[in-house]
Amino acid sequence: MQQRCESRVKAIIPVKVWLAGSAVRTLLAYTLDISRHGARLEGLSEPFEAGDTLVVQHGPFRAHFRVCWSGKGRHGFAVGVASMNPERDIWGLQLPPPPMDMEARPAEGSRQ
């Protein structure tokens, strides 16, 4: 399992979710935590599978997310999603800046 490269912020935000390419069934859910690159959603009435592409909408803003994991939450189904457009902010919240790029750090033992 891939480890997150940035911390998430606890935030309960109501969202609408549907499978990309099929707006036939829109589900209501909410975030438990968010970051610039992903979120954890809960309260879904149906499960999704890892690899599914979802559209997540908060107010008038929407973006595509890829399901990284899926399981049973405390209230319905839960998913961890990664943004497919991380430059697109649908949350409208002040999030911490991204961590320093690993490539920008000097290698251990190297001199500057």
C-alpha positions as a printed NumPy array, in Angstrom:
array([[  0.   ,   0.   ,   0.   ],
       [  1.338,   3.418,  -0.945],
       [  1.961,   5.782,   1.955],
       [  0.536,   9.302,   1.866],
       [  3.074,  12.05 ,   1.146],
       [  1.149,  14.722,   3.048],
       [ -0.988,  14.965,   6.139],
       [ -4.745,  15.297,   5.995],
       [ -6.995,  17.785,   7.758],
       [-10.057,  16.571,   9.644],
       [-13.073,  18.086,   7.914],
       [-16.647,  16.873,   7.649],
       [-17.916,  18.217,   4.34 ],
       [-21.111,  17.02 ,   2.594],
       [-20.473,  15.836,  -0.963],
       [-22.253,  14.218,  -3.876],
       [-20.52 ,  11.252,  -5.512],
       [-21.093,   9.298,  -8.711],
       [-19.202,   6.91 , -10.947],
       [-17.528,   8.92 , -13.743],
       [-19.347,   8.494, -17.043],
       [-22.607,   7.607, -15.317],
       [-24.553,  10.298, -13.494],
       [-27.501,   7.887, -13.305],
       [-27.115,   7.395,  -9.557],
       [-25.789,  10.209,  -7.368],
       [-24.913,   9.232,  -3.81 ],
       [-24.675,  11.499,  -0.789],
       [-21.604,  11.159,   1.422],
       [-19.268,  13.254,   3.548],
       [-15.537,  13.662,   4.003],
       [-13.803,  12.626,   7.207],
       [-10.493,  14.182,   6.255],
       [ -9.01 ,  15.899,   3.215],
       [ -5.711,  16.975,   1.687],
       [ -4.659,  18.667,  -1.528],
       [ -4.333,  15.249,  -3.151],
       [ -7.055,  13.105,  -1.634],
       [ -9.801,  12.466,   0.872],
       [-11.505,   9.831,   2.945],
       [-15.239,   9.627,   2.275],
       [-17.873,   7.842,   4.337],
       [-21.633,   7.444,   4.413],
       [-21.917,   5.897,   0.947],
       [-24.93 ,   3.647,   0.444],
       [-23.091,   1.523,  -2.148],
       [-19.541,   0.159,  -2.329],
       [-16.987,   1.121,  -4.955],
       [-13.9  ,  -0.795,  -6.045],
       [-10.25 ,   0.246,  -6.019],
       [ -9.465,   1.769,  -9.391],
       [-12.953,   3.208,  -9.979],
       [-13.052,   6.831, -11.106],
       [-15.533,   8.943,  -9.164],
       [-16.786,  12.473,  -9.578],
       [-16.927,  14.226,  -6.205],
       [-18.949,  17.432,  -5.96 ],
       [-18.875,  19.973,  -3.136],
       [-21.309,  22.808,  -3.782],
       [-20.864,  23.87 ,  -7.418],
       [-17.299,  22.49 ,  -7.6  ],
       [-16.445,  18.996,  -8.807],
       [-13.359,  16.953,  -9.623],
       [-12.397,  13.402, -10.611],
       [-10.916,  11.078,  -7.991],
       [ -9.546,   7.534,  -8.21 ],
       [-10.6  ,   5.05 ,  -5.519],
       [ -7.487,   3.763,  -3.704],
       [ -9.291,   1.562,  -1.2  ],
       [-12.857,   0.694,  -0.256],
       [-14.399,  -0.818,   2.835],
       [-17.146,  -0.7  ,   5.42 ],
       [-17.274,   2.515,   7.421],
       [-19.033,   3.349,  10.67 ],
       [-21.969,   4.687,   8.654],
       [-22.264,   2.933,   5.316],
       [-19.359,   2.328,   2.989],
       [-16.081,   4.266,   3.019],
       [-13.447,   4.972,   0.36 ],
       [-10.044,   6.583,   0.194],
       [ -9.703,   8.642,  -2.962],
       [ -6.799,  10.335,  -4.763],
       [ -7.403,  13.431,  -6.842],
       [ -6.847,  13.088, -10.569],
       [ -6.651,  16.935, -10.788],
       [ -4.767,  17.983,  -7.619],
       [ -4.51 ,  21.568,  -8.868],
       [ -8.314,  21.81 ,  -8.762],
       [ -9.503,  22.829,  -5.273],
       [-13.101,  21.84 ,  -4.616],
       [-12.906,  22.14 ,  -0.823],
       [-12.56 ,  25.89 ,  -0.334],
       [-10.512,  25.425,   2.841],
       [ -7.07 ,  26.649,   3.848],
       [ -4.937,  23.493,   3.672],
       [ -1.343,  23.169,   4.878],
       [  1.295,  23.692,   2.191],
       [  2.587,  20.561,   0.462],
       [  5.731,  19.004,   1.95 ],
       [  9.128,  19.92 ,   0.558],
       [  9.822,  17.927,  -2.594],
       [ 12.009,  14.923,  -1.837],
       [ 14.124,  15.652,  -4.934],
       [ 14.839,  19.181,  -3.7  ],
       [ 16.463,  17.841,  -0.516],
       [ 20.212,  17.231,  -0.571],
       [ 21.192,  13.564,  -0.524],
       [ 22.327,  12.22 ,   2.825],
       [ 26.068,  12.508,   3.233],
       [ 26.435,  15.01 ,   0.369],
       [ 28.167,  18.344,   0.83 ],
       [ 26.8  ,  21.673,  -0.182]])
